[in-house]
Amino acid sequence: MFIPVLYSVVFIVGILGNGLLIAVLIKTRKTWNVTDTFILHLALADVLLLMTLPLWVTQSASMISLYCGIFLLACISVDRYLFIVHSTKMYTRRKPWVVQASCLVVWFFSLILSIPDWYFLEAVEDVRRSRTECVHNYFKLSPEYFYVLRMAARWLYHSMGFLLPSFVLIFCYSSIMWQLGCVRLQKQRAFKVIIAVVAVFFLCWTPLNVTLIVDTIHQNSSGGIACGTITSLHKARLVTESLGYLHCSLSPILYAFVGVKFQHHLLNILRSMGCKLKTSVKSESYAWRGSIWSESGDTSNSIAI
């Protein structure tokens, strides 16, 4: 009973929150920069993942969203790393199509990586429990290579969907924080939204990935898996999957409570709809005048921040 209730709350909050985020970005599209474009696609990936909650059998679409989400965060981290640490601009205002092309490449690459799920996922009847489940049926391609296919699919996700992007994120942001170590705290505030988003991503998705890696290691053991271990891993996966899906509704909340500019633009939209609201923000001159980044594609000028 708990899982359906939680997923329902996550679905409603996530759709509303990401919908507001997308609305703010579209409303202010003329002032977009590199980070805003990535954040828009990140919100779209979250919405796609949220749309699968009412239809749990559509796990292949979930995999596209999972890959896309962490790849987009990696793109933001690499862009910030090159600009801050090496003073190199990956994207410029003169060629705005480049960042859109990068996002399309991320979506396409995520689609390619989800092909095993599109192909192997199918409805299989469990005679012992008298129910039909959506599972990876590796027998249909090659029964004699069932074990090899299962392990290859698992480690493809572990490496490309979590370990490699996580290494990129940790390396880039560690280098950035080392570079900014002597900068005043006031000048680092423009960076805190992205750090918060990445931190929440790891807090939500790391438990599930650790559980899946442990499950893969157990399945790789030659001695077989005890029934109690299988049950414990199944329960752990249910809990950690719920925590992972919760991430989709937390990102827009972060922007709302941490991002000053997002608050400002959201309030403007609500006022244009007739809502009478008061705010302590008096002008748009607040957060970015002391920015540590220049005007070309800088994170501090992001709408979400």
C-alpha positions as CSV (number, residue, x, y, z in Angstrom):
1,M,0.0,0.0,0.0
2,F,2.9,2.4,0.8
3,I,4.5,2.2,-2.7
4,P,1.4,3.2,-4.7
5,V,0.7,6.1,-2.3
6,L,4.3,7.4,-2.4
7,Y,4.4,7.1,-6.2
8,S,1.1,9.0,-6.5
9,V,2.5,11.9,-4.3
10,V,5.8,11.9,-6.3
11,F,3.9,11.9,-9.6
12,I,1.6,14.9,-8.6
13,V,4.4,17.0,-6.9
14,G,6.9,16.2,-9.7
15,I,4.6,17.0,-12.6
16,L,3.5,20.3,-11.0
17,G,7.0,21.3,-9.9
18,N,8.7,20.4,-13.2
19,G,5.8,22.0,-15.1
20,L,6.4,25.3,-13.3
21,L,10.1,25.0,-13.9
22,I,9.5,24.4,-17.7
23,A,7.0,27.3,-17.7
24,V,9.5,29.7,-16.1
25,L,12.2,28.6,-18.6
26,I,9.9,29.0,-21.6
27,K,8.7,32.4,-20.4
28,T,12.3,33.6,-20.1
29,R,13.7,31.8,-23.2
30,K,15.2,35.0,-24.6
31,T,17.7,35.2,-21.8
32,W,18.7,31.5,-21.7
33,N,22.2,30.4,-21.4
34,V,24.0,27.0,-21.5
35,T,22.9,25.9,-18.1
36,D,19.3,26.8,-18.6
37,T,19.2,24.6,-21.8
38,F,20.5,21.6,-19.9
39,I,18.1,22.3,-17.0
40,L,15.2,22.3,-19.4
41,H,16.2,19.0,-20.9
42,L,16.8,17.6,-17.3
43,A,13.2,18.7,-16.4
44,L,11.9,17.0,-19.5
45,A,13.7,13.8,-18.6
46,D,12.2,13.9,-15.1
47,V,8.7,14.4,-16.6
48,L,9.3,11.4,-18.8
49,L,10.3,9.3,-15.9
50,L,7.3,10.5,-13.8
51,M,4.9,9.6,-16.6
52,T,6.1,6.0,-16.3
53,L,5.0,5.7,-12.7
54,P,1.3,5.0,-13.5
55,L,2.5,2.4,-16.0
56,W,5.2,0.5,-14.3
57,V,5.6,-2.0,-17.2
58,T,7.2,0.8,-19.3
59,Q,10.6,0.2,-17.8
60,S,12.4,0.9,-21.0
61,A,11.3,4.5,-21.0
62,S,12.4,4.7,-17.4
63,M,15.9,3.7,-18.5
64,I,16.1,6.4,-21.1
65,S,15.2,9.0,-18.4
66,L,17.8,7.6,-16.0
67,Y,20.6,7.7,-18.5
68,C,19.5,11.1,-19.8
69,G,19.3,12.6,-16.3
70,I,22.8,11.7,-15.2
71,F,24.3,12.5,-18.7
72,L,22.9,16.0,-18.6
73,L,24.3,16.6,-15.2
74,A,27.6,15.4,-16.5
75,C,27.4,17.8,-19.4
76,I,26.8,20.7,-17.0
77,S,29.7,19.7,-14.9
78,V,32.1,19.4,-17.8
79,D,31.0,22.8,-19.2
80,R,31.6,24.4,-15.8
81,Y,34.9,22.6,-15.3
82,L,36.3,23.7,-18.6
83,F,35.2,27.3,-18.1
84,I,36.2,27.8,-14.4
85,V,39.3,25.6,-14.2
86,H,40.7,26.0,-17.7
87,S,39.0,29.2,-18.9
88,T,37.7,27.4,-22.0
89,K,34.2,27.9,-23.3
90,M,32.6,24.8,-24.6
91,Y,29.5,26.8,-25.8
92,T,29.1,30.4,-26.9
93,R,26.2,32.7,-27.5
94,R,27.2,33.0,-31.2
95,K,26.4,29.3,-31.8
96,P,23.3,28.5,-29.6
97,W,22.5,25.5,-31.7
98,V,25.5,23.7,-30.4
99,V,24.1,23.2,-26.9
100,Q,20.8,22.0,-28.3
101,A,22.7,19.6,-30.5
102,S,24.5,18.3,-27.4
103,C,21.2,17.7,-25.6
104,L,19.9,15.8,-28.7
105,V,23.0,13.7,-28.7
106,V,22.4,12.9,-25.0
107,W,18.8,11.8,-25.7
108,F,19.9,9.7,-28.7
109,F,22.8,8.0,-26.8
110,S,20.4,7.3,-23.9
111,L,18.0,5.7,-26.4
112,I,20.8,3.5,-27.8
113,L,21.7,2.4,-24.3
114,S,18.1,1.4,-23.5
115,I,17.8,-0.9,-26.5
116,P,18.5,-4.0,-24.4
117,D,15.4,-3.1,-22.3
118,W,13.3,-2.5,-25.4
119,Y,14.3,-5.9,-26.7
120,F,14.4,-8.2,-23.7
121,L,11.6,-6.8,-21.5
122,E,8.4,-8.8,-22.0
123,A,5.5,-10.2,-20.1
124,V,6.4,-13.5,-18.6
125,E,4.0,-15.7,-16.5
126,D,5.2,-16.8,-13.1
127,V,3.4,-20.1,-12.6
128,R,4.4,-20.4,-8.9
129,R,2.7,-17.2,-8.0
130,S,0.0,-17.2,-10.6
131,R,0.9,-13.8,-12.0
132,T,2.4,-12.2,-15.1
133,E,5.4,-9.9,-14.7
134,C,7.4,-7.6,-16.9
135,V,10.9,-9.1,-16.8
136,H,14.1,-9.3,-18.8
137,N,13.7,-12.5,-20.8
138,Y,17.2,-13.2,-22.1
139,F,16.3,-16.8,-23.1
140,K,14.5,-15.7,-26.2
141,L,17.7,-14.5,-27.9
142,S,20.1,-17.3,-26.9
143,P,19.3,-19.8,-24.1
144,E,22.9,-21.0,-23.9
145,Y,24.2,-17.4,-23.4
146,F,21.5,-16.4,-20.9
147,Y,23.9,-15.8,-18.1
148,V,26.4,-13.8,-20.3
149,L,23.6,-11.6,-21.7
150,R,22.2,-10.9,-18.3
151,M,25.6,-9.9,-16.8
152,A,26.5,-7.8,-19.9
153,A,23.2,-5.8,-19.7
154,R,23.7,-5.3,-15.9
155,W,27.3,-4.1,-16.2
156,L,26.4,-1.9,-19.1
157,Y,24.0,0.0,-16.9
158,H,26.3,0.0,-13.9
159,S,29.2,1.4,-15.9
160,M,27.5,3.8,-18.3
161,G,24.4,4.7,-16.2
162,F,26.2,5.4,-12.9
163,L,29.9,4.7,-12.4
164,L,31.4,6.6,-15.3
165,P,29.1,9.7,-15.1
166,S,29.6,9.7,-11.3
167,F,33.3,9.8,-11.8
168,V,33.0,12.7,-14.2
169,L,30.7,14.6,-11.8
170,I,33.0,14.0,-8.8
171,F,36.1,15.0,-10.7
172,C,34.7,18.1,-12.3
173,Y,33.1,19.5,-9.1
174,S,36.0,18.6,-6.9
175,S,38.3,20.5,-9.3
176,I,35.9,23.4,-9.4
177,M,35.6,23.6,-5.6
178,W,39.4,23.4,-5.3
179,Q,39.7,26.3,-7.8
180,L,37.2,28.4,-5.9
181,G,38.6,27.6,-2.5
182,C,40.0,31.2,-2.0
183,V,36.9,32.9,-3.4
184,R,34.6,34.7,-1.0
185,L,31.4,32.8,0.0
186,Q,29.2,35.5,-1.5
187,K,30.7,34.8,-4.9
188,Q,30.1,31.1,-4.6
189,R,26.4,31.4,-3.9
190,A,25.6,31.3,-7.6
191,F,27.1,27.8,-7.7
192,K,25.1,26.3,-4.9
193,V,22.0,25.4,-6.9
194,I,23.9,23.1,-9.2
195,I,25.8,21.6,-6.3
196,A,22.5,21.0,-4.5
197,V,21.0,19.3,-7.6
198,V,24.0,17.0,-8.0
199,A,24.0,16.2,-4.3
200,V,20.3,15.3,-4.3
201,F,20.8,13.2,-7.4
202,F,23.5,11.1,-5.7
203,L,21.5,10.8,-2.4
204,C,18.4,9.5,-4.3
205,W,20.0,7.3,-6.9
206,T,23.1,5.9,-5.2
207,P,21.2,3.5,-2.8
208,L,19.4,1.9,-5.8
209,N,22.7,1.5,-7.8
210,V,24.5,0.0,-4.8
211,T,21.6,-2.4,-4.4
212,L,21.7,-3.4,-8.0
213,I,25.5,-3.8,-8.0
214,V,25.2,-6.1,-4.9
215,D,22.5,-8.1,-6.6
216,T,24.7,-8.4,-9.8
217,I,27.6,-9.6,-7.7
218,H,25.4,-12.2,-5.9
219,Q,24.0,-13.4,-9.3
220,N,27.6,-13.7,-10.5
221,S,28.6,-16.0,-7.7
222,S,28.9,-19.7,-8.5
223,G,27.4,-20.9,-5.2
224,G,23.9,-19.7,-5.9
225,I,21.8,-17.2,-3.9
226,A,20.0,-18.1,-0.7
227,C,16.3,-17.5,-0.6
228,G,16.6,-15.1,2.3
229,T,19.1,-13.0,0.4
230,I,16.9,-12.8,-2.7
231,T,14.0,-11.6,-0.5
232,S,16.2,-9.0,1.2
233,L,17.5,-7.7,-2.1
234,H,14.0,-7.6,-3.5
235,K,12.8,-5.5,-0.6
236,A,15.9,-3.3,-0.8
237,R,15.2,-2.7,-4.5
238,L,11.6,-1.6,-3.8
239,V,12.7,0.9,-1.2
240,T,15.6,2.3,-3.1
241,E,13.6,2.6,-6.3
242,S,11.0,4.6,-4.4
243,L,13.8,6.9,-3.2
244,G,15.1,7.2,-6.8
245,Y,11.8,8.2,-8.2
246,L,11.4,10.8,-5.4
247,H,14.3,12.7,-7.0
248,C,12.1,13.7,-9.9
249,S,10.0,15.8,-7.6
250,L,12.9,17.3,-5.5
251,S,14.8,19.1,-8.3
252,P,12.1,21.8,-8.9
253,I,11.7,22.2,-5.1
254,L,15.4,22.9,-4.9
255,Y,15.1,25.6,-7.5
256,A,12.1,27.1,-5.7
257,F,13.8,27.3,-2.3
258,V,17.5,27.8,-3.2
259,G,17.4,29.6,-6.6
260,V,16.7,33.3,-6.1
261,K,16.2,34.1,-9.8
262,F,13.8,31.2,-10.2
263,Q,11.7,32.5,-7.3
264,H,11.8,36.0,-8.9
265,H,10.6,34.8,-12.4
266,L,8.0,32.4,-10.9
267,L,6.5,35.2,-8.9
268,N,6.4,37.4,-12.0
269,I,4.5,34.7,-13.8
270,L,2.0,34.3,-10.9
271,R,1.5,38.0,-10.8
272,S,0.8,38.1,-14.5
273,M,-1.9,35.5,-13.8
274,G,-3.6,37.8,-11.4
275,C,-2.1,36.6,-8.1
276,K,-1.3,39.3,-5.6
277,L,2.0,38.3,-4.0
278,K,4.6,40.1,-1.9
279,T,8.3,39.5,-2.2
280,S,11.4,40.7,-0.6
281,V,13.3,40.7,-3.9
282,K,13.3,44.3,-5.1
283,S,15.1,44.1,-8.4
284,E,17.1,41.7,-10.6
285,S,20.4,43.2,-9.6
286,Y,20.8,40.9,-6.7
287,A,22.8,37.7,-7.3
288,W,24.8,38.0,-10.5
289,R,26.6,41.4,-10.4
290,G,29.4,39.9,-8.3
291,S,29.5,36.8,-10.3
292,I,32.7,34.7,-10.7
293,W,31.7,33.9,-14.3
294,S,31.6,36.1,-17.4
295,E,28.5,36.8,-19.4
296,S,29.1,34.1,-22.0
297,G,27.2,31.0,-21.0
298,D,27.9,31.5,-17.3
299,T,26.1,29.5,-14.6
300,S,25.5,32.5,-12.5
301,N,23.2,34.0,-15.1
302,S,21.1,30.9,-15.2
303,I,17.3,31.4,-14.8
304,A,17.1,28.6,-12.3
305,I,19.7,30.2,-10.1
